Amino acid sequence: MLGYLFIPAFHKPKPIAAAVAPPVPPKQQVAKVEGPPQKSAAAAAKVAEAAKQELVPVKEKKEIPAKAMPVKMASAAQPVKRMASPAKKTDEIKEDEKVVTKATDNEKIDILYNEAQIALQAGRFGEAKRIYLSILAVKPDHVEALNNLGVIAVQDGNSREALFYFKKILEFQKTYPKAYNNIGLLMMGEGDKRLAEEYFRKAIVMEPDSVEPYLNLSALLRSDGRSEEAARLLEIPIQKKVRNPAVFLSYAIIQDTMGKTEDAIRYYRQYLSTVKSSEARKEVIERLRFLEENRNPERR
């Protein structure tokens, strides 16, 4: 789950040949960010369990694919797209008829953020965390850095630290949808389904084109025995022509669980058309073959 994310899981970049050295944090701090709480072993175990993909009960000999209801952590994993040209990287300040140049704070932060993203996407989480913290030393309200620190904390199994960062985001920006999705995921891991549902729904309202909260809320609804509602929820991105393999697979699993064989077959096929990995396809192919061989003869 977290590998997606952002975490939406994380995106899967091409391997980075050389490590990017973390920058030296700025000597002067504009503001101080309060440190996160210490790691809780019990909470870490709960979040690690929640971060695993939900297992689906076995059904007959060819069981429903087990890796079918993904939980997705939403990460701000894309580098800053706008990189200033060398001619625009400095501001001119006149001092005693002399022109002094210095980099602007925003561009320094953009450079640091991009370095952190490279480290994050390459799986160098410790390095990425150091750079994000150096960004917060200059700009404590940098919500993307805060969000990705939370995602890294989840990856480390530290739910208390992750919750600290996600809630810190909402102190600065109450309309940041990724924070709501990620807090919902943590609440789901803690077993607070009511609160988790509330956060997932807020994330969907704020960012209706984001797939992660739809997947997470549908998994929660299904675990609560609300399969019909879960199916209707996933039909929203499907009707928007979103070609996301996790959406297709989750929807197929829900239909399969409810005994709607034809719909299950259709969306298992949709999933297979969007996934190339032989390992990911194997279990679904077995289930699809079983359903096709045992479907109603009149529908063949």
C-alpha positions in Angstrom: 0.0 0.0 0.0 2.6 2.4 0.9 4.7 1.6 -2.1 1.9 3.0 -4.2 1.7 6.2 -2.1 1.7 8.0 -2.2 2.6 5.5 -0.2 -0.9 6.7 -2.4 0.7 4.8 -1.8 4.7 5.8 -3.3 5.3 5.8 -7.1 7.9 3.4 -8.6 10.6 5.5 -10.2 13.5 4.3 -12.2 16.5 3.4 -10.0 18.7 6.4 -9.2 22.3 5.7 -10.0 23.9 8.0 -7.4 22.6 9.1 -4.0 21.8 12.7 -3.5 23.7 14.1 -0.5 21.3 15.7 2.0 21.7 19.4 2.2 23.0 21.2 5.4 20.0 22.6 7.2 19.8 26.4 7.3 21.5 28.0 10.3 18.7 30.4 10.9 15.2 29.1 11.6 12.2 31.2 10.9 10.1 29.0 13.2 10.5 25.9 15.2 8.4 22.8 14.5 7.5 20.8 17.6 8.9 17.3 17.5 6.6 14.3 17.0 5.8 12.0 19.9 7.9 8.9 20.6 7.2 5.7 18.8 4.6 3.4 20.3 5.2 -0.3 19.8 1.6 -1.2 20.1 0.5 1.5 17.7 3.2 0.5 15.3 2.0 -3.0 15.2 -1.6 -1.8 14.5 -0.5 0.5 11.7 1.7 -2.2 10.2 -1.3 -4.5 10.1 -3.5 -1.8 8.6 -1.0 -1.1 5.9 -1.1 -4.7 4.7 -3.6 -5.4 2.0 -6.8 -6.8 3.3 -7.2 -10.5 3.0 -10.3 -11.8 1.4 -11.9 -15.0 2.7 -11.3 -18.2 0.8 -14.1 -19.2 -1.5 -14.1 -22.8 -2.8 -11.0 -24.4 -4.3 -10.0 -21.5 -6.5 -10.2 -18.7 -3.9 -10.9 -15.1 -4.4 -7.6 -13.3 -4.9 -6.1 -12.3 -1.5 -4.4 -9.1 -2.5 -7.6 -7.5 -3.8 -8.6 -4.7 -1.4 -5.6 -2.4 -1.3 -5.2 0.3 1.4 -3.6 3.4 -0.1 -1.6 6.0 1.7 -1.6 9.3 -0.3 1.8 10.8 -0.6 2.9 14.1 -2.2 5.4 12.2 -4.2 5.9 14.4 -7.3 8.8 16.8 -7.5 8.1 20.5 -7.9 7.5 21.0 -11.7 8.5 24.6 -11.9 12.3 25.0 -11.6 13.5 28.5 -12.2 16.0 29.1 -14.9 19.5 30.3 -13.8 18.6 33.9 -14.8 15.7 33.8 -12.3 17.3 32.1 -9.4 18.5 35.3 -7.7 17.1 38.5 -6.4 19.1 41.7 -6.7 19.6 43.8 -3.5 21.4 47.1 -3.7 23.9 47.8 -0.8 26.0 51.0 -1.0 25.7 51.1 -4.8 26.8 47.4 -5.1 24.5 44.7 -6.4 24.4 41.7 -4.2 22.6 38.5 -5.3 21.1 35.7 -3.2 18.8 32.8 -3.9 15.2 33.3 -2.8 13.8 31.2 0.0 11.1 29.6 -2.2 13.6 28.4 -4.8 15.9 27.0 -2.1 13.0 25.1 -0.7 12.0 23.9 -4.2 15.5 22.6 -4.7 15.5 20.8 -1.3 12.1 19.4 -1.9 13.1 17.9 -5.3 16.2 16.4 -3.7 14.0 14.8 -1.0 11.6 13.5 -3.6 14.4 11.8 -5.5 15.6 10.1 -2.3 12.0 9.2 -1.4 11.2 7.6 -4.7 14.5 5.7 -4.6 13.6 4.3 -1.2 16.2 6.3 0.8 13.7 7.2 3.5 16.2 8.3 6.1 17.8 10.8 3.7 14.5 12.1 2.5 13.4 12.6 6.1 16.5 14.7 6.9 15.8 16.9 3.9 12.1 17.3 4.7 13.0 18.4 8.3 15.5 20.9 6.9 12.7 22.3 4.8 10.4 22.6 7.9 13.2 24.5 9.7 12.8 27.3 7.1 9.1 26.8 6.3 7.2 25.0 9.0 3.9 25.2 7.0 5.2 23.2 4.0 2.3 20.8 3.8 3.9 18.5 1.2 7.0 18.0 3.4 4.8 17.4 6.5 2.7 14.9 4.5 5.6 12.9 3.3 7.2 12.8 6.7 3.9 11.2 7.9 4.1 8.7 5.0 7.6 7.8 6.0 6.5 7.4 9.6 3.8 4.9 8.5 6.4 3.1 6.5 8.5 2.8 9.7 5.4 1.5 11.6 5.2 4.7 13.8 1.5 5.6 13.8 1.8 8.3 16.5 4.5 10.2 14.6 2.5 9.9 11.4 -0.6 11.2 13.0 1.4 14.1 14.5 2.5 15.2 11.0 -0.9 14.7 9.3 -2.7 16.7 12.0 0.0 19.4 11.8 -0.9 19.9 8.2 -4.5 20.7 9.1 -3.3 23.4 11.5 -1.9 25.2 8.4 -4.3 24.0 5.7 -7.7 22.6 6.6 -8.5 21.7 3.0 -5.5 19.4 2.3 -7.2 16.1 1.1 -4.2 13.8 1.5 -4.1 14.5 5.2 -7.7 13.5 5.6 -7.2 10.3 3.6 -4.1 9.4 5.6 -5.6 10.1 9.0 -8.6 8.0 7.9 -6.2 5.1 7.2 -4.6 5.4 10.6 -8.0 5.5 12.3 -9.0 2.4 10.2 -5.9 0.7 11.6 -6.9 1.6 15.1 -10.3 0.1 14.6 -12.2 3.4 14.7 -14.3 2.7 11.6 -16.7 5.6 12.2 -14.0 8.2 12.3 -12.1 6.6 9.5 -15.2 6.8 7.3 -15.7 10.5 8.1 -12.1 11.3 7.1 -12.2 9.3 3.9 -15.5 11.0 2.8 -14.0 14.4 3.5 -11.0 13.5 1.3 -13.3 12.5 -1.5 -15.3 15.7 -1.3 -12.1 17.8 -1.4 -10.4 15.8 -4.2 -13.0 13.8 -6.1 -10.5 12.6 -8.7 -8.1 11.0 -6.3 -8.4 7.2 -6.2 -6.9 6.5 -2.8 -9.9 7.5 -0.6 -12.3 5.6 -2.8 -10.3 2.5 -2.4 -9.8 2.9 1.3 -13.5 3.7 2.0 -14.7 0.8 -0.1 -12.4 -1.5 1.8 -13.8 -0.2 5.1 -17.4 -0.5 3.9 -16.8 -4.1 2.7 -15.2 -5.0 6.0 -18.3 -3.7 7.7 -20.6 -5.9 5.6 -21.7 -3.0 3.4 -20.7 -4.6 0.1 -23.5 -3.0 -2.0 -22.5 0.5 -0.8 -18.8 -0.3 -1.4 -19.6 -1.3 -5.0 -21.6 1.9 -5.6 -18.7 3.9 -4.3 -16.2 2.4 -6.7 -18.6 2.9 -9.6 -17.9 6.6 -9.4 -14.3 6.4 -10.6 -15.2 3.6 -13.0 -17.9 5.8 -14.6 -15.3 8.6 -14.9 -13.3 6.1 -17.1 -10.5 5.9 -14.6 -8.3 3.0 -15.7 -6.8 2.0 -12.4 -6.0 -1.7 -11.8 -6.6 -1.4 -8.0 -10.1 0.0 -8.7 -10.9 -2.8 -11.2 -9.6 -5.5 -8.9 -11.4 -4.2 -5.8 -14.7 -3.9 -7.7 -14.3 -7.4 -9.1 -13.7 -8.8 -5.6 -16.8 -7.1 -4.3 -18.9 -8.5 -7.1 -17.4 -11.9 -6.7 -18.1 -11.9 -2.9 -21.7 -10.9 -3.6 -22.1 -13.8 -6.1 -22.4 -11.5 -9.1 -20.3 -13.7 -11.3 -20.7 -12.0 -14.7 -19.7 -8.6 -13.2 -16.8 -10.2 -11.4 -15.6 -11.9 -14.6 -15.8 -8.6 -16.5 -13.7 -6.6 -14.0 -11.2 -9.4 -13.4 -10.6 -9.1 -17.2 -10.4 -5.3 -16.9 -7.8 -5.7 -14.2 -5.7 -8.2 -16.3 -5.8 -5.8 -19.2 -4.0 -3.1 -17.1 -1.5 -5.2 -15.3 1.7 -6.7 -16.8 3.3 -8.4 -13.7 3.0 -12.1 -14.0 3.0 -12.5 -10.2 0.1 -10.0 -9.8 -1.8 -11.7 -12.6 -1.4 -15.3 -11.5 -4.0 -15.5 -8.6 -6.6 -13.5 -10.6 -6.2 -15.7 -13.7 -6.8 -18.8 -11.5 -10.0 -17.3 -10.0 -11.2 -16.0 -13.4 -10.7 -19.4 -15.0 -12.7 -21.0 -12.1 -15.6 -18.6 -12.5 -15.7 -19.0 -16.3 -15.7 -22.8 -16.0 -18.5 -22.8 -13.3 -20.7 -20.0 -14.5 -24.4 -20.6 -15.4 -24.3 -22.7 -18.7 -27.1 -20.5 -20.1 -24.8 -17.5 -19.8 -21.8 -19.1 -21.6 
